[in-house]
Amino acid sequence: MGVSEEAHNVRVLGSGDQTVVLAHGFGTDQSVWKHLVPHLVEEYRVVLYDNMGSGTTNPDYFDFERYSTLEGYAYDVIAILEELEVRNCIYVGHSVSAMIGVVASITRPDLFKKLVAISASPRYLNDPNYFGGFEQDELLQLFEAMKSNFKAWCSGFAPLAVGGDMESVAVQEFSRTLFNMRPDIALSVAQTIFYSDMRPILGHVTVPCHIIQSMKDLAVPVVVSEYLHQNIGGESIVEVMSTEGHLPQLSSPDVVIPVLVRHIRYDIAV
């Protein structure tokens, strides 16, 4: 096993000719794909890994400077794909990992057949001519809450993000993986994500992009999916699902898994 594979807890399942890479978002780990994986392994070679900083990775490996931009994560993805000798993969990225995939695909388009982006946003802060969903004051309050009592913040943030009550299995699962993160790392990752602005690079994307979005998502307003569709350089398609929450593959698998499988299996009709 290579250095990147070990550091990121890489697992390879299935044995198809086509490789599907599953990349999780903030506060989760590869377990967020547990409902999707069984539907892929008969047909595809499936690569799962954990982003550096997630609770399942060694916190000693977390380089605060490297991961102060999404490029640091994108280089990790490229390193994993190179170690596994993967070319032309179908990359499924949730939340921040969708944008990490965008960056990686611009750097190394040969490694990607297409991107499937779930709950993706190129920019969370509002601008005069752009609605990202958050004002600066809201983000400062969020970061302050994380600093003052991380456990309490996790308990409050999880149901808001997932879109369910505290008793739901999906909320409990997200609370668990979120609280597994070391608090200072979680804060740093959150700041990197919420202050990132990927809008200037969207036009450089050349691989096809499937944009999948919940109708209601605390972190990503539905208009953002249309913004991505209009501004991504390559072919793109949008599907807005009748789901709520930022982690629909965890909270509404009955609706989401068939949609994901369809977008993985079929290409955009040109």
Accessible surface in RSA format (square Angstrom, percent):
REM  Atomic radii and reference values for relative SASA: ProtOr
REM  Chains: A
REM  Algorithm: Lee & Richards
REM  Probe-radius: 1.40
REM  Slices: 20
REM RES _ NUM      All-atoms   Total-Side   Main-Chain    Non-polar    All polar
REM                ABS   REL    ABS   REL    ABS   REL    ABS   REL    ABS   REL
RES MET A   1   160.91  83.3  77.51  51.3  83.40 198.6  76.45  65.0  84.46 111.9
RES GLY A   2    24.03  29.6   0.00   N/A  24.03  29.6  21.13  58.0   2.90   6.5
RES VAL A   3   128.05  84.3 121.43 109.9   6.61  15.9 125.29 108.9   2.76   7.5
RES SER A   4    19.00  16.1  16.34  21.8   2.66   6.1   2.66   5.7  16.34  22.9
RES GLU A   5    22.76  13.1  22.76  17.2   0.00   0.0   0.00   0.0  22.76  18.6
RES GLU A   6   119.78  68.8 110.72  83.8   9.06  21.6  35.23  68.1  84.56  69.0
RES ALA A   7    17.78  16.3  12.06  18.6   5.71  13.0  14.82  20.9   2.95   7.8
RES HIS A   8     6.78   3.7   6.78   4.7   0.00   0.0   0.95   1.0   5.84   6.8
RES ASN A   9    54.28  37.4  44.99  43.5   9.29  22.4  24.66  59.3  29.62  28.6
RES VAL A  10     7.85   5.2   0.92   0.8   6.93  16.7   0.92   0.8   6.93  18.8
RES ARG A  11   116.47  48.9 112.01  57.1   4.46  10.6  54.81  74.9  61.67  37.4
RES VAL A  12    60.82  40.0  32.03  29.0  28.78  69.4  32.03  27.8  28.78  78.1
RES LEU A  13    55.71  31.0  51.88  37.1   3.83   9.6  55.71  39.1   0.00   0.0
RES GLY A  14    37.09  45.7   0.00   N/A  37.09  45.7  11.84  32.5  25.24  56.5
RES SER A  15   106.26  89.8  77.78 103.8  28.49  65.6  45.82  97.6  60.44  84.7
RES GLY A  16    22.43  27.7   0.00   N/A  22.43  27.7  13.17  36.1   9.26  20.7
RES ASP A  17   159.63 111.8 120.07 119.5  39.55  93.5  43.36 102.1 116.26 115.9
RES GLN A  18    41.94  23.5  37.23  27.2   4.71  11.2  23.72  50.5  18.21  13.8
RES THR A  19    10.38   7.4   8.63   8.8   1.75   4.2   1.24   1.7   9.14  13.8
RES VAL A  20     0.00   0.0   0.00   0.0   0.00   0.0   0.00   0.0   0.00   0.0
RES VAL A  21     0.57   0.4   0.57   0.5   0.00   0.0   0.57   0.5   0.00   0.0
RES LEU A  22     0.00   0.0   0.00   0.0   0.00   0.0   0.00   0.0   0.00   0.0
RES ALA A  23     0.00   0.0   0.00   0.0   0.00   0.0   0.00   0.0   0.00   0.0
RES HIS A  24     2.57   1.4   2.52   1.8   0.05   0.1   2.52   2.6   0.05   0.1
RES GLY A  25     0.93   1.2   0.00   N/A   0.93   1.2   0.19   0.5   0.75   1.7
RES PHE A  26    29.83  14.9  17.25  10.7  12.58  32.7  22.85  13.9   6.98  20.0
RES GLY A  27     2.84   3.5   0.00   N/A   2.84   3.5   0.21   0.6   2.63   5.9
RES THR A  28     4.07   2.9   2.28   2.3   1.78   4.2   2.28   3.1   1.78   2.7
RES ASP A  29     7.68   5.4   7.65   7.6   0.03   0.1   1.92   4.5   5.77   5.8
RES GLN A  30    20.14  11.3  17.85  13.0   2.30   5.5  14.79  31.5   5.35   4.1
RES SER A  31    35.59  30.1  28.55  38.1   7.04  16.2  34.57  73.6   1.02   1.4
RES VAL A  32     2.39   1.6   0.46   0.4   1.92   4.6   1.96   1.7   0.43   1.2
RES TRP A  33     1.03   0.4   0.23   0.1   0.80   1.9   0.90   0.5   0.13   0.2
RES LYS A  34    91.34  44.6  74.08  45.5  17.27  41.1  55.93  50.3  35.41  37.7
RES HIS A  35    65.07  35.6  57.84  40.2   7.23  18.5  37.76  38.9  27.32  31.8
RES LEU A  36     0.67   0.4   0.38   0.3   0.29   0.7   0.38   0.3   0.29   0.8
RES VAL A  37    19.76  13.0  19.76  17.9   0.00   0.0  19.76  17.2   0.00   0.0
RES PRO A  38    83.13  60.6  64.84  59.1  18.29  66.5  69.10  57.1  14.03  87.2
RES HIS A  39   104.83  57.3  86.58  60.2  18.25  46.7  51.70  53.3  53.13  61.8
RES LEU A  40     0.10   0.1   0.09   0.1   0.00   0.0   0.10   0.1   0.00   0.0
RES VAL A  41    39.38  25.9  31.98  28.9   7.40  17.8  32.05  27.8   7.33  19.9
RES GLU A  42   165.82  95.2 130.34  98.6  35.47  84.5  56.94 110.1 108.88  88.9
RES GLU A  43    78.93  45.3  63.84  48.3  15.09  35.9  38.65  74.8  40.28  32.9
RES TYR A  44    13.89   6.5  13.89   7.9   0.00   0.0   9.57   7.2   4.32   5.3
RES ARG A  45    63.93  26.8  63.93  32.6   0.00   0.0  16.28  22.3  47.64  28.9
RES VAL A  46     0.00   0.0   0.00   0.0   0.00   0.0   0.00   0.0   0.00   0.0
RES VAL A  47     0.00   0.0   0.00   0.0   0.00   0.0   0.00   0.0   0.00   0.0
RES LEU A  48     0.36   0.2   0.36   0.3   0.00   0.0   0.36   0.3   0.00   0.0
RES TYR A  49     2.20   1.0   1.95   1.1   0.25   0.7   1.92   1.4   0.28   0.3
RES ASP A  50     2.75   1.9   2.75   2.7   0.00   0.0   0.00   0.0   2.75   2.7
RES ASN A  51    13.92   9.6  13.45  13.0   0.48   1.1   7.10  17.1   6.82   6.6
RES MET A  52     7.73   4.0   5.20   3.4   2.53   6.0   5.20   4.4   2.53   3.4
RES GLY A  53     3.28   4.0   0.00   N/A   3.28   4.0   1.14   3.1   2.13   4.8
RES SER A  54     7.56   6.4   2.62   3.5   4.94  11.4   3.62   7.7   3.94   5.5
RES GLY A  55    31.95  39.4   0.00   N/A  31.95  39.4   4.47  12.3  27.48  61.5
RES THR A  56    64.65  46.0  38.97  39.5  25.69  61.2  46.47  62.4  18.18  27.5
RES THR A  57     8.79   6.2   0.47   0.5   8.32  19.8   2.53   3.4   6.26   9.5
RES ASN A  58    63.21  43.6  52.60  50.8  10.61  25.5  20.99  50.5  42.22  40.8
RES PRO A  59    54.18  39.5  49.42  45.0   4.76  17.3  50.74  41.9   3.44  21.4
RES ASP A  60   120.94  84.7  87.47  87.1  33.47  79.1  28.18  66.3  92.76  92.5
RES TYR A  61   124.97  58.3 106.83  60.8  18.14  47.2  67.78  50.9  57.20  70.5
RES PHE A  62    11.32   5.7   0.16   0.1  11.16  29.0   0.38   0.2  10.94  31.3
RES ASP A  63    71.54  50.1  64.18  63.9   7.36  17.4  23.07  54.3  48.48  48.3
RES PHE A  64    86.94  43.5  79.95  49.5   6.99  18.2  80.32  48.7   6.62  19.0
RES GLU A  65   148.34  85.2 135.08 102.2  13.26  31.6  54.15 104.7  94.19  76.9
RES ARG A  66    98.84  41.5  83.79  42.7  15.06  35.9  38.11  52.1  60.74  36.8
RES TYR A  67     7.50   3.5   7.50   4.3   0.00   0.0   0.32   0.2   7.17   8.8
RES SER A  68    60.06  50.8  44.51  59.4  15.55  35.8  31.78  67.7  28.29  39.6
RES THR A  69    68.14  48.5  64.29  65.2   3.85   9.2  59.39  79.8   8.76  13.2
RES LEU A  70     2.43   1.4   1.33   1.0   1.10   2.8   1.33   0.9   1.10   3.0
RES GLU A  71    66.20  38.0  66.10  50.0   0.10   0.2  33.25  64.3  32.95  26.9
RES GLY A  72     4.39   5.4   0.00   N/A   4.39   5.4   3.51   9.6   0.88   2.0
RES TYR A  73     9.97   4.7   9.09   5.2   0.88   2.3   9.13   6.9   0.84   1.0
RES ALA A  74     1.08   1.0   1.08   1.7   0.00   0.0   1.08   1.5   0.00   0.0
RES TYR A  75   115.09  53.7 111.53  63.5   3.56   9.3  71.38  53.6  43.72  53.9
RES ASP A  76    11.74   8.2  11.31  11.3   0.43   1.0   3.47   8.2   8.27   8.2
RES VAL A  77     1.26   0.8   1.14   1.0   0.12   0.3   1.26   1.1   0.00   0.0
RES ILE A  78    15.26   8.7  15.26  11.4   0.00   0.0  15.26  11.0   0.00   0.0
RES ALA A  79    32.96  30.3  29.38  45.3   3.58   8.1  32.38  45.6   0.58   1.5
RES ILE A  80     1.29   0.7   1.29   1.0   0.00   0.0   1.29   0.9   0.00   0.0
RES LEU A  81     0.69   0.4   0.69   0.5   0.00   0.0   0.69   0.5   0.00   0.0
RES GLU A  82    80.91  46.5  68.02  51.5  12.89  30.7  20.18  39.0  60.73  49.6
RES GLU A  83    65.99  37.9  37.53  28.4  28.46  67.8  32.40  62.7  33.59  27.4
RES LEU A  84    21.70  12.1  11.32   8.1  10.38  26.1  15.28  10.7   6.42  17.3
RES GLU A  85   147.43  84.6 124.98  94.6  22.44  53.4  40.91  79.1 106.51  87.0
RES VAL A  86     2.78   1.8   0.31   0.3   2.48   6.0   2.78   2.4   0.00   0.0
RES ARG A  87   128.84  54.1 111.64  56.9  17.21  41.0  52.34  71.5  76.50  46.4
RES ASN A  88    75.63  52.2  75.07  72.5   0.55   1.3  19.20  46.2  56.43  54.5
RES CYS A  89     0.00   0.0   0.00   0.0   0.00   0.0   0.00   0.0   0.00   0.0
RES ILE A  90     2.42   1.4   2.42   1.8   0.00   0.0   2.42   1.7   0.00   0.0
RES TYR A  91     1.24   0.6   1.24   0.7   0.00   0.0   1.24   0.9   0.00   0.0
RES VAL A  92     0.00   0.0   0.00   0.0   0.00   0.0   0.00   0.0   0.00   0.0
RES GLY A  93     0.07   0.1   0.00   N/A   0.07   0.1   0.00   0.0   0.07   0.2
RES HIS A  94     1.65   0.9   1.65   1.1   0.00   0.0   1.65   1.7   0.00   0.0
RES SER A  95     5.42   4.6   5.28   7.0   0.15   0.3   0.63   1.3   4.79   6.7
RES VAL A  96    10.22   6.7   8.76   7.9   1.46   3.5  10.22   8.9   0.00   0.0
RES SER A  97     0.02   0.0   0.02   0.0   0.00   0.0   0.00   0.0   0.02   0.0
RES ALA A  98     3.78   3.5   0.00   0.0   3.78   8.6   1.98   2.8   1.80   4.8
RES MET A  99     3.68   1.9   3.68   2.4   0.00   0.0   3.68   3.1   0.00   0.0
RES ILE A 100     0.48   0.3   0.48   0.4   0.00   0.0   0.48   0.3   0.00   0.0
RES GLY A 101     0.00   0.0   0.00   N/A   0.00   0.0   0.00   0.0   0.00   0.0
RES VAL A 102     1.78   1.2   1.78   1.6   0.00   0.0   1.78   1.5   0.00   0.0
RES VAL A 103    10.87   7.2  10.52   9.5   0.35   0.8  10.71   9.3   0.16   0.4
RES ALA A 104     0.00   0.0   0.00   0.0   0.00   0.0   0.00   0.0   0.00   0.0
RES SER A 105     0.23   0.2   0.03   0.0   0.20   0.5   0.00   0.0   0.23   0.3
RES ILE A 106    54.96  31.3  37.17  27.7  17.79  42.9  39.26  28.3  15.69  42.6
RES THR A 107    68.85  49.0  43.34  43.9  25.50  60.8  38.00  51.0  30.84  46.6
RES ARG A 108    57.57  24.2  57.42  29.3   0.15   0.4  29.44  40.2  28.13  17.0
RES PRO A 109    59.89  43.6  55.20  50.3   4.69  17.0  55.31  45.7   4.57  28.4
RES ASP A 110    73.44  51.4  52.44  52.2  21.00  49.6  51.62 121.5  21.82  21.8
RES LEU A 111     0.00   0.0   0.00   0.0   0.00   0.0   0.00   0.0   0.00   0.0
RES PHE A 112     5.06   2.5   0.00   0.0   5.06  13.2   0.00   0.0   5.06  14.5
RES LYS A 113    73.94  36.1  65.07  39.9   8.87  21.1  36.47  32.8  37.47  39.9
RES LYS A 114     3.11   1.5   3.11   1.9   0.00   0.0   2.95   2.7   0.16   0.2
RES LEU A 115     3.86   2.1   3.86   2.8   0.00   0.0   3.86   2.7   0.00   0.0
RES VAL A 116     0.86   0.6   0.00   0.0   0.86   2.1   0.03   0.0   0.83   2.2
RES ALA A 117     4.38   4.0   4.03   6.2   0.35   0.8   4.36   6.1   0.02   0.0
RES ILE A 118     0.00   0.0   0.00   0.0   0.00   0.0   0.00   0.0   0.00   0.0
RES SER A 119     0.00   0.0   0.00   0.0   0.00   0.0   0.00   0.0   0.00   0.0
RES ALA A 120     1.92   1.8   0.07   0.1   1.85   4.2   0.07   0.1   1.85   4.9
RES SER A 121     2.34   2.0   0.01   0.0   2.34   5.4   0.01   0.0   2.34   3.3
RES PRO A 122     0.07   0.1   0.00   0.0   0.07   0.3   0.07   0.1   0.01   0.0
RES ARG A 123    35.22  14.8  35.22  18.0   0.00   0.0   0.00   0.0  35.22  21.3
RES TYR A 124     6.54   3.1   6.54   3.7   0.00   0.0   4.86   3.6   1.69   2.1
RES LEU A 125    18.39  10.2  18.39  13.2   0.00   0.0  18.39  12.9   0.00   0.0
RES ASN A 126    34.17  23.6  17.90  17.3  16.27  39.2   9.99  24.0  24.18  23.4
RES ASP A 127    49.10  34.4  36.76  36.6  12.34  29.2  10.93  25.7  38.18  38.1
RES PRO A 128   138.38 100.9  95.78  87.3  42.59 154.8 109.20  90.2  29.18 181.3
RES ASN A 129   149.94 103.4 113.47 109.7  36.47  87.8  40.13  96.6 109.81 106.1
RES TYR A 130    19.01   8.9   8.63   4.9  10.38  27.0  14.99  11.3   4.02   4.9
RES PHE A 131   112.60  56.3 104.52  64.7   8.08  21.0 105.11  63.7   7.49  21.4
RES GLY A 132     0.01   0.0   0.00   N/A   0.01   0.0   0.00   0.0   0.01   0.0
RES GLY A 133    23.27  28.7   0.00   N/A  23.27  28.7   3.30   9.0  19.97  44.7
RES PHE A 134    19.24   9.6  19.24  11.9   0.00   0.0  19.24  11.7   0.00   0.0
RES GLU A 135    95.67  54.9  95.31  72.1   0.36   0.9  39.06  75.5  56.61  46.2
RES GLN A 136    77.52  43.3  75.13  54.9   2.39   5.7  47.34 100.8  30.18  22.9
RES ASP A 137    96.23  67.4  93.72  93.3   2.51   5.9  23.76  55.9  72.47  72.3
RES GLU A 138    84.37  48.4  78.57  59.4   5.81  13.8  31.95  61.8  52.42  42.8
RES LEU A 139     0.12   0.1   0.12   0.1   0.00   0.0   0.12   0.1   0.00   0.0
RES LEU A 140    91.87  51.2  87.35  62.5   4.52  11.4  87.79  61.7   4.08  11.0
RES GLN A 141   126.54  70.8 118.46  86.6   8.08  19.2  44.34  94.4  82.20  62.3
RES LEU A 142    25.31  14.1  18.30  13.1   7.01  17.6  24.87  17.5   0.43   1.2
RES PHE A 143     6.44   3.2   6.44   4.0   0.00   0.0   6.44   3.9   0.00   0.0
RES GLU A 144    99.57  57.2  98.95  74.9   0.62   1.5  48.17  93.2  51.40  42.0
RES ALA A 145    40.58  37.3  33.79  52.2   6.78  15.4  38.73  54.5   1.84   4.9
RES MET A 146     4.52   2.3   0.54   0.4   3.98   9.5   0.72   0.6   3.80   5.0
RES LYS A 147   125.05  61.0  89.06  54.6  35.98  85.7  51.96  46.8  73.09  77.9
RES SER A 148    88.67  74.9  49.07  65.5  39.60  91.2  44.54  94.8  44.13  61.8
RES ASN A 149    81.45  56.2  74.99  72.5   6.47  15.6  22.28  53.6  59.17  57.2
RES PHE A 150    16.83   8.4  10.73   6.6   6.10  15.9  10.73   6.5   6.10  17.5
RES LYS A 151   128.69  62.8 126.62  77.7   2.07   4.9  73.44  66.1  55.25  58.9
RES ALA A 152    56.87  52.3  40.55  62.6  16.32  37.1  47.97  67.6   8.90  23.6
RES TRP A 153    23.84   9.6  14.89   7.2   8.95  21.0  18.67  10.0   5.17   8.4
RES CYS A 154     3.36   2.5   3.36   3.7   0.00   0.0   3.36   8.5   0.00   0.0
RES SER A 155    53.44  45.2  48.31  64.5   5.13  11.8  25.77  54.9  27.66  38.8
RES GLY A 156    38.88  48.0   0.00   N/A  38.88  48.0  36.18  99.3   2.71   6.1
RES PHE A 157    24.10  12.1  21.20  13.1   2.91   7.6  22.79  13.8   1.31   3.8
RES ALA A 158     0.00   0.0   0.00   0.0   0.00   0.0   0.00   0.0   0.00   0.0
RES PRO A 159    28.46  20.7  24.99  22.8   3.47  12.6  25.36  20.9   3.10  19.3
RES LEU A 160   111.32  62.0 100.80  72.1  10.52  26.4 104.07  73.1   7.24  19.5
RES ALA A 161     2.65   2.4   2.64   4.1   0.01   0.0   2.64   3.7   0.01   0.0
RES VAL A 162     2.23   1.5   1.70   1.5   0.53   1.3   1.70   1.5   0.53   1.4
RES GLY A 163    42.05  51.9   0.00   N/A  42.05  51.9  18.34  50.3  23.71  53.1
RES GLY A 164    30.43  37.5   0.00   N/A  30.43  37.5  22.72  62.4   7.71  17.3
RES ASP A 165    93.26  65.3  80.14  79.8  13.12  31.0  43.47 102.3  49.79  49.7
RES MET A 166    77.50  40.1  71.16  47.1   6.34  15.1  70.71  60.1   6.79   9.0
RES GLU A 167   136.92  78.6 122.66  92.8  14.25  33.9  57.31 110.8  79.61  65.0
RES SER A 168    37.86  32.0  27.68  36.9  10.18  23.5  37.05  78.9   0.80   1.1
RES VAL A 169   112.72  74.2 109.00  98.7   3.72   9.0 109.00  94.7   3.72  10.1
RES ALA A 170    10.96  10.1   6.79  10.5   4.17   9.5   8.48  11.9   2.48   6.6
RES VAL A 171     0.00   0.0   0.00   0.0   0.00   0.0   0.00   0.0   0.00   0.0
RES GLN A 172    93.15  52.1  86.56  63.3   6.59  15.7  29.61  63.0  63.54  48.2
RES GLU A 173    28.06  16.1  25.72  19.5   2.34   5.6   4.81   9.3  23.25  19.0
RES PHE A 174     4.44   2.2   4.11   2.5   0.34   0.9   4.44   2.7   0.00   0.0
RES SER A 175    18.61  15.7  17.51  23.4   1.10   2.5  17.51  37.3   1.10   1.5
RES ARG A 176   112.07  47.1 101.29  51.6  10.78  25.7  70.65  96.6  41.42  25.1
RES THR A 177     5.27   3.7   3.61   3.7   1.66   3.9   3.35   4.5   1.92   2.9
RES LEU A 178     0.00   0.0   0.00   0.0   0.00   0.0   0.00   0.0   0.00   0.0
RES PHE A 179    92.63  46.3  83.41  51.7   9.22  24.0  83.41  50.6   9.22  26.4
RES ASN A 180    71.47  49.3  49.58  47.9  21.89  52.7   8.56  20.6  62.91  60.8
RES MET A 181     8.15   4.2   5.10   3.4   3.05   7.3   5.02   4.3   3.13   4.1
RES ARG A 182    98.81  41.5  89.81  45.8   9.00  21.4  50.47  69.0  48.34  29.3
RES PRO A 183    68.73  50.1  65.57  59.8   3.16  11.5  65.93  54.4   2.80  17.4
RES ASP A 184    68.74  48.2  58.04  57.8  10.70  25.3  44.26 104.2  24.48  24.4
RES ILE A 185     1.90   1.1   1.90   1.4   0.00   0.0   1.90   1.4   0.00   0.0
RES ALA A 186     0.00   0.0   0.00   0.0   0.00   0.0   0.00   0.0   0.00   0.0
RES LEU A 187    27.30  15.2  27.30  19.5   0.00   0.0  27.30  19.2   0.00   0.0
RES SER A 188    20.76  17.5  17.57  23.4   3.19   7.4  10.06  21.4  10.70  15.0
RES VAL A 189    10.80   7.1  10.80   9.8   0.00   0.0  10.80   9.4   0.00   0.0
RES ALA A 190     0.49   0.5   0.31   0.5   0.18   0.4   0.49   0.7   0.00   0.0
RES GLN A 191    57.75  32.3  56.63  41.4   1.11   2.7  12.47  26.5  45.28  34.3
RES THR A 192    15.40  11.0   6.15   6.2   9.25  22.1   8.28  11.1   7.12  10.8
RES ILE A 193     8.33   4.7   8.33   6.2   0.00   0.0   8.33   6.0   0.00   0.0
RES PHE A 194    13.27   6.6  13.27   8.2   0.00   0.0  13.27   8.0   0.00   0.0
RES TYR A 195    84.87  39.6  68.53  39.0  16.34  42.5  64.99  48.8  19.88  24.5
RES SER A 196    15.88  13.4   6.66   8.9   9.21  21.2  12.92  27.5   2.96   4.1
RES ASP A 197    50.00  35.0  33.16  33.0  16.84  39.8  16.20  38.1  33.80  33.7
RES MET A 198    17.40   9.0  17.31  11.5   0.09   0.2  17.40  14.8   0.00   0.0
RES ARG A 199    48.65  20.4  37.69  19.2  10.96  26.1  11.65  15.9  37.00  22.4
RES PRO A 200   100.59  73.3  69.63  63.5  30.96 112.5  82.40  68.0  18.18 113.0
RES ILE A 201    47.07  26.8  47.07  35.1   0.00   0.0  47.07  33.9   0.00   0.0
RES LEU A 202     0.59   0.3   0.59   0.4   0.00   0.0   0.59   0.4   0.00   0.0
RES GLY A 203    53.31  65.7   0.00   N/A  53.31  65.7  28.55  78.3  24.76  55.5
RES HIS A 204   115.23  63.0 103.21  71.7  12.02  30.8  61.87  63.8  53.36  62.1
RES VAL A 205     1.53   1.0   0.00   0.0   1.53   3.7   0.04   0.0   1.49   4.0
RES THR A 206    97.18  69.1  74.61  75.6  22.57  53.8  71.64  96.2  25.54  38.6
RES VAL A 207    10.77   7.1   9.45   8.6   1.31   3.2  10.76   9.3   0.01   0.0
RES PRO A 208    46.40  33.8  46.40  42.3   0.00   0.0  46.40  38.3   0.00   0.0
RES CYS A 209     1.33   1.0   1.33   1.5   0.00   0.0   0.00   0.0   1.33   1.4
RES HIS A 210     3.63   2.0   3.63   2.5   0.00   0.0   3.45   3.6   0.18   0.2
RES ILE A 211     1.42   0.8   1.42   1.1   0.00   0.0   1.42   1.0   0.00   0.0
RES ILE A 212     0.40   0.2   0.00   0.0   0.40   1.0   0.00   0.0   0.40   1.1
RES GLN A 213     1.07   0.6   1.05   0.8   0.02   0.0   0.02   0.0   1.05   0.8
RES SER A 214     0.23   0.2   0.00   0.0   0.23   0.5   0.00   0.0   0.23   0.3
RES MET A 215   112.92  58.5 100.09  66.2  12.83  30.6  65.42  55.6  47.50  62.9
RES LYS A 216   133.56  65.2 129.92  79.7   3.64   8.7  84.29  75.9  49.27  52.5
RES ASP A 217    14.00   9.8   0.00   0.0  14.00  33.1   1.15   2.7  12.85  12.8
RES LEU A 218    80.19  44.7  51.85  37.1  28.34  71.2  63.68  44.7  16.51  44.4
RES ALA A 219     8.15   7.5   8.15  12.6   0.00   0.0   8.15  11.5   0.00   0.0
RES VAL A 220     0.10   0.1   0.00   0.0   0.10   0.2   0.00   0.0   0.10   0.3
RES PRO A 221    23.84  17.4  15.84  14.4   8.01  29.1  23.84  19.7   0.00   0.0
RES VAL A 222    61.00  40.1  53.10  48.1   7.89  19.0  53.10  46.1   7.89  21.4
RES VAL A 223    82.27  54.1  76.29  69.1   5.98  14.4  78.86  68.5   3.41   9.2
RES VAL A 224     0.73   0.5   0.21   0.2   0.52   1.2   0.73   0.6   0.00   0.0
RES SER A 225     2.04   1.7   1.97   2.6   0.07   0.2   0.23   0.5   1.82   2.5
RES GLU A 226    79.29  45.5  79.29  60.0   0.00   0.0  48.68  94.2  30.61  25.0
RES TYR A 227    64.28  30.0  58.70  33.4   5.58  14.5  45.44  34.1  18.84  23.2
RES LEU A 228     0.92   0.5   0.92   0.7   0.00   0.0   0.92   0.6   0.00   0.0
RES HIS A 229    62.03  33.9  53.21  37.0   8.82  22.6  23.98  24.7  38.05  44.3
RES GLN A 230   124.36  69.5  93.25  68.2  31.11  74.1  32.93  70.1  91.43  69.3
RES ASN A 231    59.04  40.7  46.71  45.1  12.33  29.7   9.06  21.8  49.98  48.3
RES ILE A 232    13.41   7.6   1.08   0.8  12.33  29.7   1.08   0.8  12.33  33.5
RES GLY A 233    46.60  57.5   0.00   N/A  46.60  57.5  14.46  39.7  32.14  72.0
RES GLY A 234    16.84  20.8   0.00   N/A  16.84  20.8   9.12  25.0   7.72  17.3
RES GLU A 235    86.71  49.8  77.72  58.8   8.98  21.4  28.39  54.9  58.32  47.6
RES SER A 236    16.39  13.9   2.79   3.7  13.60  31.3   0.00   0.0  16.39  23.0
RES ILE A 237    66.70  38.0  65.78  49.0   0.92   2.2  66.70  48.0   0.00   0.0
RES VAL A 238    41.08  27.0  15.61  14.1  25.46  61.4  15.61  13.6  25.46  69.1
RES GLU A 239    43.59  25.0  40.02  30.3   3.57   8.5  19.76  38.2  23.83  19.5
RES VAL A 240    68.52  45.1  39.54  35.8  28.98  69.8  39.54  34.4  28.98  78.6
RES MET A 241     7.68   4.0   1.57   1.0   6.11  14.5   7.66   6.5   0.01   0.0
RES SER A 242    88.92  75.1  60.98  81.4  27.94  64.4  38.95  83.0  49.96  70.0
RES THR A 243     4.88   3.5   1.38   1.4   3.50   8.3   4.88   6.6   0.00   0.0
RES GLU A 244    89.34  51.3  82.71  62.6   6.63  15.8  22.86  44.2  66.48  54.3
RES GLY A 245     4.23   5.2   0.00   N/A   4.23   5.2   2.48   6.8   1.75   3.9
RES HIS A 246    19.63  10.7  19.63  13.6   0.00   0.0  15.75  16.2   3.88   4.5
RES LEU A 247     1.66   0.9   1.66   1.2   0.00   0.0   1.66   1.2   0.00   0.0
RES PRO A 248     0.00   0.0   0.00   0.0   0.00   0.0   0.00   0.0   0.00   0.0
RES GLN A 249     1.07   0.6   0.75   0.5   0.32   0.8   0.75   1.6   0.32   0.2
RES LEU A 250    10.29   5.7   3.30   2.4   6.99  17.6   3.30   2.3   6.99  18.8
RES SER A 251    39.53  33.4  11.57  15.4  27.95  64.4  12.74  27.1  26.79  37.5
RES SER A 252    29.28  24.7  22.59  30.1   6.69  15.4  12.46  26.5  16.83  23.6
RES PRO A 253    30.68  22.4  29.57  27.0   1.11   4.0  29.84  24.6   0.84   5.2
RES ASP A 254   131.22  91.9 110.12 109.6  21.10  49.9  39.90  93.9  91.32  91.1
RES VAL A 255    65.00  42.8  57.48  52.0   7.52  18.1  62.51  54.3   2.49   6.8
RES VAL A 256     0.00   0.0   0.00   0.0   0.00   0.0   0.00   0.0   0.00   0.0
RES ILE A 257     8.63   4.9   8.63   6.4   0.00   0.0   8.63   6.2   0.00   0.0
RES PRO A 258    79.05  57.6  67.58  61.6  11.47  41.7  74.63  61.6   4.42  27.5
RES VAL A 259    13.19   8.7  13.13  11.9   0.07   0.2  13.15  11.4   0.04   0.1
RES LEU A 260     0.00   0.0   0.00   0.0   0.00   0.0   0.00   0.0   0.00   0.0
RES VAL A 261    17.51  11.5  17.39  15.7   0.12   0.3  17.39  15.1   0.12   0.3
RES ARG A 262   104.27  43.8 102.05  52.0   2.22   5.3  51.17  69.9  53.10  32.2
RES HIS A 263    10.58   5.8   9.29   6.5   1.29   3.3   8.14   8.4   2.44   2.8
RES ILE A 264     1.79   1.0   0.15   0.1   1.64   3.9   0.15   0.1   1.64   4.4
RES ARG A 265   103.55  43.5  80.75  41.2  22.80  54.3  24.94  34.1  78.61  47.6
RES TYR A 266   132.69  61.9 129.34  73.6   3.35   8.7  92.70  69.7  39.99  49.3
RES ASP A 267    85.00  59.5  61.70  61.4  23.30  55.1  31.35  73.8  53.65  53.5
RES ILE A 268    25.57  14.5  11.82   8.8  13.75  33.1  14.08  10.1  11.49  31.2
RES ALA A 269   102.34  94.1  68.21 105.3  34.13  77.6  77.62 109.3  24.73  65.5
RES VAL A 270   155.81 102.5  84.42  76.4  71.39 172.0 110.77  96.2  45.04 122.2
END  Absolute sums over single chains surface
CHAIN  1 A    11181.1       8927.9       2253.2       6298.0       4883.1
END  Absolute sums over all chains
TOTAL         11181.1       8927.9       2253.2       6298.0       4883.1
